[in-house]
Amino acid sequence: MDFFAHFFAKGAKVVWGPATVVLLVGTGIYLSFGTKLVQFRKLGDAIKYVFSKDEKSEGDISSFQALMTSLAATIGTGNIVGVASAIALGGPGAIFWMWVSGAFGGATKFSEGLLAIKYRITNDKGEKSGGPMYYIGRGIKDRYGINVEWLGWLFALFGLIASFGIGNMVQANAVSESVELTFGIKPFITGIIIAVFTALVIIGGIKNIGKVTEKIVPAMSILYIGGAIVAILSNVEMLPIAFKLIFQNAFTGTAVSGGLIGSVIRFGVARGVFSNEAGLGSAPIAHAASKNENPVTEGFIASLGAFIDTILVCTITALVILTSGLVNMKKSGIMLIEGNLDGAKLTTTAFDTLLPGIGGYIIAIGLIFFSFSTILGWYYYGSKCMEYIGGLKSTEIYKWAWVILTFVGAITSLETVWSISDMFNGLMALPNLIGLLALSPLVFKMVKEYDSGLSNKEEKVRSKSTVTSDYLG
């Protein structure tokens, strides 16, 4: 058992090494300039389109529900635990590089959302299925005449394995630990409750998941962000110091225990990607179900995910930690954290320091609902990966395995599961990035034609064909 734990821990470290981080951010930079920074210049349009409804369009859920489902899978432990870990391992300057990954990640998510609509299919149940496994196989074959369906199959396999860890057992475990610590409820009871509620939601499929996530995600985000703002304002004189720490230490070589600037960048970027999942290929699976026949406008909406997750929620968490007084920098540049805190304990202690008595409850409740919504979002991702590999019938087996493992995750130690899911979550990025880079000329062309005034009517006609289109050049 120790051998497997060591093997997967080593594998996760290799997969999430500098090469992957550089490839993810580099792809984001390339797509950003190729689309003329579409994630910034079309931010207003993205907000407008996310609230528009087109019930006549083909699809299973609204664009808003698709965005909320994708956010359900990303807002959670990455924002609460990941930000604290980035600061503890890379220093305050890591937050600046987290912003960088989120800023360029918006273009990656735009491209993923666009291609998800472009190459989605309708399955035998009449539901939409899409995502990297489809745009890798169908898109590259249509554009270059090369059959790489095996690469799409690999993405689906990696996504399927990762879903049981990062999207299921790990989340259930985080909930059970938080509930036991805060409310004294045993993990066994928490596990049963989570499993039952999960089953009740996922039985209804993506339409039911969309209805639940469109309520949970905005409500919990408002609660969490609202509580964090109150916490920051309670010690607002520390706010300028917090920003000073972020910017000063982003470009120094002594940001964490005298470590090199590479550590600051690595941990900031890696945690940013882990949080918003830009480039990993998960979000486009949700956006493929959207009632939107326009690939470009769905791309606008998808790009919002990186902004909300990293630029907004992660920043708020970081500012709570840095205004709490728990993080101090010596003149030598070496960082000290009170009590050597890390992860959820650092975030919880920071909230408790600024909001005595209620700060811990904000984190506990936030983790419960964010983790539960992540379980729902990742169930959909995993079921679509399962559908691609084994067909629709196999998704019924997957559904009940998901419910059972939700309970198991709540009552089991998961160190090895963490490593396995971390490794395969990172492996998802490789086939997805190959697909994005190969199809980037198509993305750039579609953006250019949209900018030049391509009518919505003509765009809808073009997007209905997932195999042949004028866009394929």
Helices and strands as residue ranges (DSSP letters): H 2-15, H 18-34, H 38-41, H 43-50, H 63-74, H 77-77, I 78-82, H 83-90, H 94-118, E 121-122, E 128-129, H 132-134, I 135-139, H 140-144, H 149-164, I 165-169, H 170-183, H 187-202, H 205-233, G 236-238, H 239-250, H 261-276, H 283-287, H 295-306, I 307-314, H 315-323, E 327-329, E 335-337, G 338-340, H 343-354, H 359-390, H 392-411, H 415-427, H 429-438, H 440-451, H 456-463, G 470-472
